[in-house]
Amino acid sequence: MAAPATAGRIALRHRLADRGMDRTLLLLVPAVVFIVALFIYPFVYGLQLSFQPQPGSETVQRYGSGPFADYHAFFADSYLRNTIWTTLKLSLPAGLFNVIASVPIAYRMRGRFRGKRTITTILVVPITLGTVLTAEGLLAFMGPTGWLNRLLLDVGIVDHPVRFTHNYWGVLFSLIISGFPFAFLLTLSYLSGIDPTLERAAATMGAGWWQRFRFITLPLLAPGLAITFCLTFVLAFSVFPSAVMVGDPSGTTRVISIAAFHAAFEQYDYSMASAIAMIMGAVELIVVGLVLGWRATLYRGATGGKG
């Protein structure tokens, strides 16, 4: 009896192999379960919840109980609608600055030199701090009684403390500090994938450093910079702790995530909170789609390197 059973298992294995299936595919099961449980199910649940206005809520009283009532309420209220623009005003400059600032630093650090590991460690330290500790550090350094203001007052540059926090600039500084390490590491990895002999060949033909960077390195690096911007933008667009701790959460830095939190945990209107989350995701997808569309027009050939 054992022989036929074994032969049957072998035959089944061969049939699956003929169809491109192998037992190693079972290794994907934990990852698939993880994605479904933590990403797909919450998204689908939130999406369907956004089409079910909560009975008795202000949205139902003013706009009815239709499936798009929460979306109508969001865009009809300028206080809610403006959170999109407020979030974009923070996330777009933060993402763009981090990408631009990371290029010259990563370009200089792609070679080997003494102290490279130490400098890299210092640049990526904010990753270990998190947004809350970063915000607390900004308050201690740039707050009204922080070190920077005390220094400016002692030197006589200003007569009263400069307001660096609890406004737009405080949140922007926090996003730049927390987002730069990601942009730097990604840019450094893309630069490492570009063969340095390409620049050396151009140098032998008389090209200066700017010409080599402008016509060789930058075109090869641009597709990677587009991906880097998308990742840093999405990271900045979801800002929440910084907008509360070093911003003005009821005014100039009332971002869309605060509006979703307010709807869910202060008004207990979970359908409205889900609608705001869906709008938040849609805006991110639009920006990322535009950037990736632009990336598709760039050079994507071989770089001659290891990347």
KEKE-3310 file (N, C-alpha, C; in steps of 0.2 Angstrom, whole numbers, plus 5000, padded with zeros to 4 digits):
npx = (5004:5010:5018:5010:5004:5015:5019:5008:5009:5021:5017:5008:5016:5024:5014:5010:5022:5023:5014:5020:5021:5027:5033:5040:5033:5024:5031:5027:5016:5015:5018:5008:4997:5000:5000:4986:4980:4984:4984:4976:4963:4960:4960:4949:4939:4938:4935:4922:4916:4916:4906:4895:4886:4886:4872:4862:4872:4880:4883:4873:4862:4863:4867:4860:4858:4865:4877:4888:4888:4897:4909:4904:4901:4914:4920:4912:4914:4924:4934:4937:4941:4952:4962:4968:4976:4984:4991:4998:5006:5015:5021:5025:5036:5044:5048:5054:5064:5072:5076:5084:5094:5100:5107:5120:5127:5126:5133:5146:5149:5150:5161:5176:5183:5191:5182:5170:5160:5156:5151:5140:5133:5129:5121:5110:5105:5092:5083:5082:5076:5063:5047:5041:5052:5060:5052:5051:5065:5066:5058:5066:5077:5074:5063:5053:5060:5072:5088:5093:5086:5090:5103:5103:5097:5106:5117:5112:5106:5092:5078:5068:5061:5062:5049:5050:5044:5028:5021:5020:5033:5039:5034:5038:5052:5053:5048:5058:5070:5066:5064:5075:5086:5080:5079:5093:5099:5093:5096:5110:5111:5107:5116:5127:5125:5129:5141:5157:5167:5161:5161:5175:5179:5173:5180:5193:5191:5190:5179:5172:5169:5156:5150:5151:5143:5131:5128:5130:5129:5117:5107:5106:5103:5091:5079:5079:5079:5066:5058:5063:5058:5045:5043:5048:5039:5026:5029:5030:5017:5009:5010:5008:5011:5020:5013:5005:5013:5024:5017:5003:4989:4976:4975:4986:4993:4984:4982:4977:4977:4975:4962:4955:4958:4951:4938:4936:4939:4935:4923:4917:4913:4915:4913:4915:4928:4934:4931:4939:4951:4952:4951:4963:4972:4969:4974:4987:4990:4988:4998:5009:5007:5008:5022:5028:5023:5030:5043:5043:5047:5060:5078:5081:5090:5104:5116:5128:5133:5132:5120)
npy = (4994:5006:5009:5012:5024:5032:5033:5040:5052:5057:5057:5068:5078:5080:5083:5096:5102:5103:5113:5124:5125:5123:5115:5124:5135:5136:5143:5155:5157:5162:5175:5179:5178:5187:5199:5199:5200:5211:5222:5220:5216:5226:5237:5234:5233:5246:5253:5249:5253:5266:5269:5268:5278:5283:5280:5293:5302:5318:5320:5312:5319:5331:5328:5316:5298:5292:5282:5290:5300:5303:5307:5318:5326:5329:5336:5346:5354:5366:5367:5354:5350:5358:5352:5343:5351:5358:5347:5343:5354:5353:5339:5338:5349:5344:5331:5334:5342:5333:5323:5331:5336:5324:5320:5327:5323:5309:5307:5311:5302:5290:5284:5276:5281:5287:5286:5285:5276:5281:5294:5290:5283:5294:5301:5293:5292:5298:5289:5280:5287:5291:5299:5305:5307:5315:5327:5331:5334:5345:5354:5356:5361:5371:5378:5391:5393:5387:5380:5387:5399:5405:5407:5416:5427:5430:5433:5444:5445:5444:5452:5446:5429:5419:5412:5396:5384:5375:5379:5380:5379:5371:5358:5355:5355:5344:5334:5334:5330:5318:5311:5312:5302:5291:5295:5297:5285:5277:5285:5284:5270:5269:5276:5269:5259:5263:5262:5268:5269:5274:5288:5290:5287:5298:5308:5306:5311:5324:5330:5340:5340:5344:5342:5328:5324:5330:5325:5311:5304:5310:5308:5294:5292:5298:5290:5282:5292:5297:5286:5287:5300:5297:5288:5295:5305:5299:5295:5307:5312:5306:5312:5314:5314:5324:5335:5338:5339:5349:5358:5367:5361:5364:5374:5380:5369:5358:5344:5330:5318:5321:5326:5314:5307:5315:5313:5299:5297:5307:5312:5300:5295:5283:5279:5291:5294:5283:5287:5298:5293:5285:5295:5301:5291:5291:5303:5302:5291:5298:5308:5300:5292:5302:5305:5293:5291:5302:5296:5286:5291:5293:5289:5271:5261:5250:5253:5249:5245:5238:5239)
npz = (5000:5003:4992:4981:4986:4988:4974:4969:4976:4970:4957:4958:4961:4950:4941:4946:4945:4931:4928:4933:4946:4963:4978:4985:4984:4994:5004:5002:5008:5022:5020:5012:5020:5030:5022:5018:5030:5037:5028:5016:5020:5031:5022:5013:5022:5028:5016:5013:5024:5023:5014:5022:5030:5047:5057:5063:5064:5061:5048:5041:5045:5038:5025:5021:5020:5010:5000:4997:5006:5016:5009:5002:5013:5017:5007:5005:5017:5020:5031:5033:5020:5016:5023:5015:5006:5016:5021:5009:5007:5017:5015:5001:5000:5010:5006:4993:4997:5005:4996:4986:4995:4999:4988:4985:4996:4997:4985:4987:4997:4992:4988:4995:5011:5026:5041:5035:5039:5052:5049:5041:5051:5059:5051:5049:5062:5066:5062:5072:5082:5080:5078:5089:5098:5090:5089:5102:5104:5095:5101:5113:5108:5098:5103:5112:5123:5121:5116:5105:5103:5116:5113:5102:5108:5118:5111:5105:5093:5091:5099:5105:5108:5094:5084:5081:5082:5085:5074:5056:5051:5062:5060:5047:5049:5057:5049:5039:5046:5051:5039:5031:5033:5026:5013:5011:5012:5002:4991:4991:4989:4976:4969:4971:4963:4950:4938:4942:4932:4921:4923:4925:4912:4905:4910:4905:4893:4894:4901:4914:4932:4934:4922:4920:4931:4927:4914:4915:4928:4934:4924:4925:4938:4940:4939:4950:4960:4958:4963:4976:4980:4980:4991:5002:5001:5004:5017:5023:5021:5029:5041:5059:5073:5074:5069:5079:5091:5088:5080:5074:5078:5077:5068:5057:5054:5053:5048:5036:5043:5056:5055:5052:5064:5073:5068:5071:5085:5093:5088:5086:5074:5064:5050:5043:5047:5040:5027:5026:5027:5015:5006:5009:5005:4991:4987:4989:4980:4968:4967:4968:4956:4946:4948:4945:4932:4926:4928:4920:4908:4908:4907:4908:4906:4906:4920:4921:4933:4950:4954)
capx = (5000:5014:5021:5005:5003:5021:5019:5003:5012:5026:5014:5005:5021:5025:5008:5011:5028:5022:5010:5024:5019:5032:5031:5043:5028:5021:5035:5024:5009:5015:5018:5001:4993:5002:4997:4979:4977:4986:4984:4970:4957:4959:4958:4942:4934:4938:4932:4915:4913:4916:4900:4889:4886:4884:4865:4862:4878:4879:4883:4867:4857:4864:4868:4857:4862:4868:4884:4893:4887:4903:4913:4900:4902:4921:4922:4908:4916:4931:4938:4940:4943:4958:4967:4972:4981:4989:4996:5002:5011:5021:5024:5029:5042:5049:5050:5058:5071:5076:5079:5089:5099:5103:5111:5127:5130:5127:5137:5152:5151:5149:5168:5179:5187:5191:5177:5163:5154:5154:5147:5134:5129:5127:5116:5104:5102:5085:5078:5081:5073:5056:5044:5040:5058:5062:5048:5053:5071:5065:5056:5071:5082:5071:5057:5054:5066:5077:5095:5094:5083:5094:5109:5101:5095:5112:5122:5109:5104:5085:5076:5063:5062:5059:5045:5052:5039:5020:5018:5021:5040:5041:5032:5042:5059:5053:5048:5065:5074:5064:5064:5081:5089:5078:5081:5100:5101:5090:5100:5117:5111:5106:5123:5132:5124:5131:5148:5161:5171:5158:5163:5182:5180:5171:5185:5198:5189:5190:5173:5173:5165:5149:5148:5150:5137:5125:5126:5131:5127:5111:5102:5106:5101:5085:5073:5080:5077:5059:5056:5065:5054:5038:5043:5048:5032:5021:5031:5028:5010:5005:5012:5003:5013:5024:5009:5002:5018:5027:5013:4997:4984:4969:4975:4990:4995:4979:4983:4971:4977:4971:4954:4953:4958:4945:4931:4935:4940:4932:4916:4915:4910:4920:4912:4918:4935:4936:4931:4944:4957:4951:4953:4970:4976:4968:4978:4994:4991:4988:5004:5014:5006:5011:5029:5030:5022:5036:5049:5043:5050:5067:5082:5080:5094:5109:5120:5135:5136:5130:5113)
capy = (5000:5012:5010:5016:5031:5036:5034:5045:5059:5059:5059:5074:5083:5081:5087:5103:5105:5104:5119:5129:5125:5119:5115:5130:5141:5136:5148:5162:5157:5167:5182:5181:5179:5194:5205:5199:5201:5218:5227:5220:5216:5233:5242:5233:5235:5253:5256:5247:5257:5273:5270:5267:5283:5281:5283:5299:5307:5325:5319:5309:5324:5336:5325:5310:5292:5289:5279:5295:5306:5306:5310:5324:5330:5331:5341:5352:5357:5369:5366:5347:5350:5362:5348:5340:5356:5359:5341:5343:5360:5350:5333:5339:5352:5340:5325:5336:5344:5327:5320:5336:5337:5318:5319:5329:5320:5302:5307:5312:5297:5283:5281:5274:5285:5286:5290:5285:5273:5286:5299:5287:5282:5300:5304:5289:5291:5300:5283:5276:5291:5291:5306:5309:5310:5321:5333:5333:5337:5351:5359:5358:5365:5377:5381:5398:5393:5382:5383:5391:5405:5408:5409:5422:5432:5431:5437:5451:5445:5446:5455:5441:5423:5418:5406:5390:5378:5376:5382:5376:5377:5366:5352:5354:5353:5337:5329:5334:5327:5310:5308:5312:5296:5286:5297:5297:5278:5275:5288:5280:5263:5270:5279:5263:5254:5266:5261:5274:5269:5279:5295:5291:5288:5305:5313:5306:5315:5331:5332:5342:5336:5346:5339:5321:5323:5332:5321:5304:5302:5312:5304:5287:5292:5301:5285:5281:5298:5297:5282:5290:5305:5294:5285:5300:5309:5295:5295:5314:5314:5303:5315:5315:5316:5331:5340:5339:5341:5355:5361:5370:5356:5366:5379:5380:5362:5353:5339:5326:5313:5324:5326:5307:5305:5319:5310:5293:5296:5312:5312:5292:5293:5279:5280:5298:5293:5279:5291:5303:5288:5283:5301:5302:5286:5293:5309:5299:5288:5303:5311:5294:5290:5307:5305:5287:5293:5305:5292:5281:5295:5294:5283:5266:5256:5247:5258:5246:5244:5232:5240)
capz = (5000:5003:4986:4977:4989:4986:4967:4968:4978:4965:4951:4959:4961:4943:4938:4948:4942:4924:4928:4936:4954:4966:4985:4988:4984:5001:5008:5001:5012:5028:5018:5009:5026:5033:5018:5018:5037:5039:5023:5011:5024:5034:5017:5011:5028:5028:5010:5013:5030:5021:5011:5026:5035:5053:5058:5068:5064:5058:5040:5039:5046:5033:5018:5020:5021:5003:5001:4996:5010:5020:5005:5001:5019:5018:5002:5006:5022:5019:5036:5031:5013:5016:5026:5009:5004:5021:5021:5003:5008:5021:5013:4995:5001:5014:5001:4988:5000:5007:4990:4984:5000:4999:4982:4985:5002:4995:4979:4990:5001:4988:4988:5002:5014:5033:5044:5031:5043:5057:5046:5039:5057:5062:5047:5050:5069:5067:5061:5078:5087:5080:5077:5095:5101:5086:5090:5109:5103:5092:5107:5117:5104:5094:5106:5114:5129:5118:5116:5099:5105:5121:5110:5098:5113:5122:5106:5103:5086:5091:5105:5108:5105:5087:5084:5076:5083:5085:5067:5049:5051:5066:5057:5042:5051:5060:5043:5036:5051:5051:5032:5027:5033:5021:5007:5010:5011:4995:4985:4991:4986:4969:4967:4971:4957:4944:4937:4942:4926:4916:4924:4923:4904:4903:4913:4901:4887:4896:4905:4921:4937:4933:4916:4922:4935:4923:4908:4916:4934:4935:4920:4927:4945:4941:4940:4957:4964:4958:4968:4983:4982:4982:4997:5007:5001:5007:5024:5026:5020:5035:5047:5064:5080:5073:5068:5085:5096:5086:5075:5076:5076:5076:5063:5051:5053:5054:5042:5035:5048:5062:5054:5053:5071:5076:5067:5074:5092:5096:5086:5085:5067:5060:5043:5041:5047:5035:5021:5026:5026:5008:5002:5010:5001:4984:4985:4989:4974:4962:4967:4966:4950:4942:4948:4942:4925:4924:4929:4914:4902:4910:4905:4912:4903:4911:4923:4921:4940:4953:4957)
cpx = (5004:5017:5016:5004:5009:5021:5014:5006:5017:5023:5010:5010:5023:5020:5009:5017:5027:5018:5014:5023:5024:5030:5035:5038:5024:5025:5031:5018:5010:5015:5012:4997:4994:4999:4990:4977:4979:4986:4977:4964:4955:4957:4951:4937:4933:4934:4925:4912:4912:4909:4894:4889:4883:4877:4866:4867:4876:4879:4876:4861:4857:4864:4864:4861:4864:4875:4889:4892:4893:4908:4910:4902:4909:4922:4918:4910:4923:4936:4941:4943:4950:4964:4971:4978:4986:4994:5001:5008:5016:5024:5028:5036:5047:5052:5055:5065:5075:5079:5085:5095:5103:5108:5118:5130:5131:5133:5145:5154:5150:5156:5170:5184:5186:5186:5170:5158:5152:5150:5140:5130:5126:5121:5110:5102:5095:5081:5077:5077:5066:5053:5043:5046:5061:5058:5050:5060:5071:5062:5061:5076:5080:5065:5058:5059:5071:5083:5096:5092:5087:5100:5108:5100:5102:5117:5119:5107:5096:5084:5071:5063:5058:5055:5046:5047:5032:5018:5020:5029:5042:5040:5036:5049:5058:5052:5054:5070:5073:5065:5070:5085:5087:5080:5089:5102:5099:5095:5107:5117:5110:5113:5128:5131:5126:5139:5152:5166:5168:5161:5171:5183:5178:5177:5191:5197:5188:5184:5175:5168:5157:5146:5147:5144:5131:5123:5127:5127:5119:5105:5101:5103:5094:5079:5073:5077:5069:5056:5057:5060:5047:5038:5044:5042:5027:5023:5029:5021:5006:5007:5006:5006:5017:5019:5005:5007:5022:5024:5008:4991:4977:4969:4980:4993:4990:4978:4977:4971:4974:4964:4952:4953:4952:4939:4931:4935:4937:4924:4913:4911:4915:4919:4915:4925:4938:4936:4937:4951:4957:4953:4961:4974:4975:4973:4985:4995:4991:4995:5010:5013:5009:5019:5031:5029:5028:5042:5049:5046:5057:5071:5082:5085:5099:5114:5127:5138:5132:5123:5108)
cpy = (5006:5014:5014:5023:5035:5038:5040:5052:5061:5061:5066:5080:5085:5085:5095:5106:5107:5111:5125:5130:5121:5120:5121:5136:5141:5141:5154:5163:5162:5174:5184:5182:5185:5199:5205:5202:5209:5223:5226:5220:5223:5238:5241:5234:5242:5256:5255:5251:5264:5274:5268:5272:5281:5284:5288:5303:5314:5324:5316:5315:5329:5334:5319:5304:5288:5286:5284:5301:5308:5309:5317:5329:5333:5336:5347:5357:5360:5368:5359:5347:5353:5357:5345:5345:5357:5353:5341:5349:5358:5344:5334:5343:5347:5334:5328:5339:5338:5324:5325:5336:5330:5317:5321:5325:5313:5302:5307:5306:5290:5280:5278:5279:5284:5290:5289:5281:5277:5291:5296:5286:5288:5302:5300:5288:5293:5294:5280:5280:5291:5298:5309:5311:5316:5327:5335:5337:5344:5356:5361:5362:5372:5380:5388:5399:5389:5385:5388:5398:5409:5410:5415:5428:5434:5435:5443:5451:5447:5449:5451:5435:5422:5411:5401:5384:5380:5380:5377:5374:5372:5359:5350:5352:5346:5332:5329:5329:5319:5307:5308:5306:5291:5288:5296:5290:5275:5278:5285:5274:5264:5272:5273:5258:5257:5265:5267:5274:5274:5286:5296:5291:5295:5310:5312:5310:5322:5334:5334:5338:5338:5342:5331:5320:5325:5328:5314:5302:5304:5308:5297:5286:5294:5296:5283:5286:5299:5292:5284:5295:5302:5291:5290:5305:5305:5295:5302:5315:5311:5306:5316:5318:5323:5336:5342:5342:5348:5359:5365:5366:5358:5372:5377:5373:5357:5349:5334:5320:5315:5324:5319:5305:5309:5315:5303:5293:5302:5313:5305:5291:5290:5279:5286:5297:5288:5282:5295:5299:5286:5289:5302:5297:5288:5298:5306:5295:5292:5306:5305:5292:5295:5307:5299:5288:5297:5301:5288:5284:5295:5288:5277:5260:5254:5253:5255:5244:5238:5233:5238)
cpz = (5000:4997:4981:4979:4987:4979:4966:4970:4973:4959:4952:4959:4954:4939:4940:4945:4934:4923:4931:4943:4957:4974:4988:4988:4990:5005:5007:5006:5018:5026:5015:5015:5029:5029:5018:5025:5039:5034:5019:5015:5028:5028:5014:5016:5028:5022:5011:5019:5028:5017:5015:5032:5041:5055:5064:5068:5060:5050:5038:5040:5041:5026:5016:5021:5015:5004:5000:5001:5014:5015:5003:5007:5019:5013:5002:5012:5021:5024:5035:5025:5013:5019:5021:5007:5009:5022:5015:5004:5013:5018:5006:4996:5005:5010:4996:4991:5002:5001:4987:4989:5000:4994:4983:4991:5000:4989:4982:4994:4998:4988:4995:5005:5022:5036:5041:5036:5049:5055:5044:5045:5059:5058:5047:5057:5069:5066:5068:5083:5087:5080:5083:5098:5097:5088:5097:5108:5100:5097:5111:5114:5101:5097:5109:5119:5127:5118:5110:5101:5111:5118:5106:5103:5117:5117:5104:5096:5086:5098:5109:5105:5098:5087:5079:5077:5084:5079:5062:5049:5056:5064:5051:5044:5054:5054:5040:5040:5050:5044:5029:5027:5027:5014:5005:5008:5004:4990:4985:4988:4978:4966:4966:4966:4950:4944:4937:4936:4921:4917:4923:4916:4902:4905:4908:4894:4888:4899:4912:4926:4936:4927:4917:4926:4931:4918:4909:4922:4935:4931:4923:4934:4945:4942:4948:4962:4964:4963:4975:4985:4984:4989:5003:5007:5005:5015:5027:5026:5026:5041:5052:5070:5079:5072:5074:5090:5094:5081:5078:5074:5074:5070:5057:5049:5054:5048:5042:5040:5054:5061:5054:5060:5075:5075:5070:5081:5096:5094:5086:5079:5063:5053:5040:5041:5042:5028:5020:5024:5018:5004:5003:5006:4993:4982:4985:4982:4968:4962:4965:4959:4945:4942:4944:4934:4922:4924:4923:4908:4903:4907:4910:4910:4909:4913:4923:4928:4943:4955:4952)
residu = (MET:ALA:ALA:PRO:ALA:THR:ALA:GLY:ARG:ILE:ALA:LEU:ARG:HIS:ARG:LEU:ALA:ASP:ARG:GLY:MET:ASP:ARG:THR:LEU:LEU:LEU:LEU:VAL:PRO:ALA:VAL:VAL:PHE:ILE:VAL:ALA:LEU:PHE:ILE:TYR:PRO:PHE:VAL:TYR:GLY:LEU:GLN:LEU:SER:PHE:GLN:PRO:GLN:PRO:GLY:SER:GLU:THR:VAL:GLN:ARG:TYR:GLY:SER:GLY:PRO:PHE:ALA:ASP:TYR:HIS:ALA:PHE:PHE:ALA:ASP:SER:TYR:LEU:ARG:ASN:THR:ILE:TRP:THR:THR:LEU:LYS:LEU:SER:LEU:PRO:ALA:GLY:LEU:PHE:ASN:VAL:ILE:ALA:SER:VAL:PRO:ILE:ALA:TYR:ARG:MET:ARG:GLY:ARG:PHE:ARG:GLY:LYS:ARG:THR:ILE:THR:THR:ILE:LEU:VAL:VAL:PRO:ILE:THR:LEU:GLY:THR:VAL:LEU:THR:ALA:GLU:GLY:LEU:LEU:ALA:PHE:MET:GLY:PRO:THR:GLY:TRP:LEU:ASN:ARG:LEU:LEU:LEU:ASP:VAL:GLY:ILE:VAL:ASP:HIS:PRO:VAL:ARG:PHE:THR:HIS:ASN:TYR:TRP:GLY:VAL:LEU:PHE:SER:LEU:ILE:ILE:SER:GLY:PHE:PRO:PHE:ALA:PHE:LEU:LEU:THR:LEU:SER:TYR:LEU:SER:GLY:ILE:ASP:PRO:THR:LEU:GLU:ARG:ALA:ALA:ALA:THR:MET:GLY:ALA:GLY:TRP:TRP:GLN:ARG:PHE:ARG:PHE:ILE:THR:LEU:PRO:LEU:LEU:ALA:PRO:GLY:LEU:ALA:ILE:THR:PHE:CYS:LEU:THR:PHE:VAL:LEU:ALA:PHE:SER:VAL:PHE:PRO:SER:ALA:VAL:MET:VAL:GLY:ASP:PRO:SER:GLY:THR:THR:ARG:VAL:ILE:SER:ILE:ALA:ALA:PHE:HIS:ALA:ALA:PHE:GLU:GLN:TYR:ASP:TYR:SER:MET:ALA:SER:ALA:ILE:ALA:MET:ILE:MET:GLY:ALA:VAL:GLU:LEU:ILE:VAL:VAL:GLY:LEU:VAL:LEU:GLY:TRP:ARG:ALA:THR:LEU:TYR:ARG:GLY:ALA:THR:GLY:GLY:LYS:GLY)
# end
